[in-house]
Amino acid sequence: MSWQAHYITLFPDMFPGPLGTSLAGRAHEAGIWQCQTHALRDHGLGKHKNVDDTPSGGGAGMVLRADVAAAAIEHVQAQTANLPLLMPSPRGQIFDQAMAQQLAKGPGAIFFCNRFEGVDERVIEAFDVREVSIGDYILSGGEPAALAMSDAIIRLLPGVMGSALSSQEESFANGLLEYPQYTRPNSWQGAEIPEVLVSGDHQKIAQWRAEKSAEITQKRRPDLWAKYLPTKK
């Protein structure tokens, strides 16, 4: 059964976008996952298929209408079997590797791609929308965030990556950032590959990698390091 990705968006042409190339693209061709877009404008109102209106209480920008958004969501949910409904939003729960792994184990997801000042709050409440953020910054719309989240999920699906070990040893897999990587030539511009990595001693290599992983995490991401310490104890 293919992993199902449904995108409700004002810009269907943005999908699959970069997901149509590289690992995700090959997985799409192999049928490991499916990409389906749903044009929000199809549910717009009037001659011009309007989807938004001015914010109640005043303020700048426009807000996606509750009736339009609800119609689009209901249309997609009628075709799917209990898929989680995600909405990229700067006020949402931070999307991380653990969430990607959780979603990869399921049948798929629906991504409602926000635009303008957002969607009417009543829609979020009525459909139990899960707001998710990819960082503390503002994008022009939810589509780039949906693409980023989808890529993180798709690469974890069985059969997508060449080696299962690739996902087990990369950053965040064990709560830490990944150790440094090297390859040939052994000497480049006066810099040498660390001697332990060419020693053939796998126990020492594993120890060096663990130490470097901890060192880098502690230095660059003290927030991750603080979360990791209790689990280590």
N, C-alpha and C positions, 0 to 999 in steps of 0.2 A: 504494500500500500504506500503510495507516494505521500510525502509530507506536503500539505496544502498551504500555500501562501496566498491570501486574498488581500488586495489593496483597494480600499475605498479612497478615491483621490480625484482632484480636479484636473490632474495631469496624467492620464493613463500612459502616455507615451514615455514617461520616465521609467517605466518598468518593462522588462527586467533590468534595463540599463546595464551597469557593471556586473550584475548577477548573471548576465548572458555570456560571460567570458570566464576564462580560467577554471578553477575548481568548481565553482557554482554553475558555470555554463555547461561544463561537461556532465555534471550531475543532473542538470535540467534535461539535457539531451538523452541521458540514460533513464530518465523517468524516476529518479530518486526523489525529486521534488517537483511540484507544479506551481506555476505562476498564473494567477488570474486577477485581472484588474476590473474594477467596477467604477464607472464614471459617476461622480457625485452630481454632475450637471444633468444627467439623465433624470434626476428626481427634482430638478429645479422647477420654479413656478413661473407661469406666465409666458408671454411670447419670447422673452429673453432668457428663460430658464434661470431665474435668479435663485441664488443659494444663500445669500447673506442679507443682513439688515443692520441698522444702526444699533449700538449698544443701549440697552435700557439704563436710564439714569444719566445718559450722556457720556461723552468721552471720545477719544480719537479712534479711528479705524472702524472695522465692520466685524460682525459676529455671524458665524454659520447658524442658520435657522434650525430650531429644534425639529420642526416638521419635516424639513428636507433631509437632515442628517438621519432622523429616525427611519424615514422611508428607505434610505440607502442601506442602513444597517439591517433592517428587517428583510430586505431583498436578498442580502448576502446570507444571513442566518437561515433563511428558508432553504438554501442550497447546501448548507454545511451541517455537520453533526457536532454540536457543542464545542466549537473551537473558541479558545480564549480571544477576547476582544481587546486589543491593545491600541493605545493612542499615544504617539510621541508627544511629550509635553515637558517643558522645563520645570514644571512643578511636580513631576511624577517621581516614582521610585527609581533609583539609579539602576540602569541596566548593567549587569555584570556577567561574568563567566558562569556563575552558578545559575542565573536565570536563563542564559542561553542553553545550558545543559538540560535544564528542566523542560524548556520548550521543545528541545530537540527530541526528547523522549515521547512527546505527544503527537497527535495527528496533524498539527499545523496551527496556524494563527490567522486572525483577521487584523489587519492594520488600518485604522482609521486615520488618514493623514490630515492633520489640522492645517488650517490656513487662517490668514488675517489675525484677529485678536483671539481666535479660538472658537469653540462651539458652545452653544447654549448649555449651561450647567445641568439643566434638567435631563438632557440626553445622557450625560455621564452618569447621573444617578439612576435613571430608568433602566439603562442597559448594563449597569455594574461594570462600566468601562475601567480597565486597568491602565492608568496613566503611567508612562515610563519615560525616563529621561536618559539621554546619552551623555549629558554633561551640563555644566553651568554656563551655558551660552545660548543665544537665540538664533535659530535658523529661519529662513524665509518660509518654510513650510515643513510638514512632517515627513515628506517623501525621502529626503536624504537620511533622516534618522531611521526610517523604516528599512531603507536599503542596508544601512550599517548593521542594524539588529539582525536582519535576515541573513546577511553574510556570516555573522558570528554563529548563527544557529545552523545554517545549512552545512557549513564545514564540519560540524559535529555529527551529521547524519551518517549512519553506517554505509560504508562503501565510497564516501566522498574523498577522504584523505588516503593516501597510499599506505601509510603505516598508522596503526592505532596508537603507537607509542608517541607519535607527533603531538597529539592532543594531551597526552599524559605528562609530558615534560615541558610544555610551554608555559608562558607567564599565566599566573592565576590558577593553574591547575591544582596546585597544592597550597594556595593562599599567598604565594610569593611571586616576585618577578623572576623571569628566566635568567639563568647564568649566561655569561658571554659565550659567543660562538666563534670558532676559527676554522679555517680550511687552508689548503695549499695556495701559494707557496709557504713553506715553513718560515722563511725569512723574507720580509717585504719592507723596503725603505728603512732598513736598520732595526725594525721591530720583529721580534721572534714570537712564535707561538709558545705559550707557557709550556715548560718542559714536561710537566706532569701529564699533559694531554697527548704527548707522543711517547710516553713511557711504556704503554701497554698494560699498566697496572690498573685494572678496572675499579678496584676498591678505592685506590687513591684518587682516581678520576672522579668517582661519584662523590667522595668527600670534598674535593676541591669545588665541584659544581654546587654542592649544597652550601658550602661556605660563601661562595661568591653570590649565590642567589639571596642568601640572608643579608649579606653586606650591601648589595645593591638596593634591596627592598628597604632596609633600615635607613639608607641615605636618601633615596629618591621618593619613597612613599611611606613616610612614618605612620600614616593612617592605616595602611595595610599591615605594617609591622606590629602595630598596637593590637590589631585584631588577631594576628597570628600567634602572638606570645601565649595567650591563655590556652590555645589548642595544643601548643607544644608542651606546655606544662602538664 
